[in-house]
């Protein structure tokens, strides 16, 4: 039987759960690297979701259901914030 009271033996053995500690430590490291890379390479500013009403309006215009004047008027109406 080895003496674990001195040196690094106890830390790495951890009573048979050393592998679990290492897997958790590696997972934490990978998570940290991914979080940093996302922070660095993400586009600045908030992510703007496309309005479903504008998408339907574009589809109707593309199919030819509405004229250019109707499209421009309705797009302007939908782009304004509600009162």
Secondary structure, 3 states (H helix, E strand, C coil): CCCCCCCCHHHHHHHHCHHHHHHHHHHHHHHHHHHHHHHHHCCCCCCCCCCHHHHHHHHHHHHCCCCHHHHHHHHHHHHCCCC
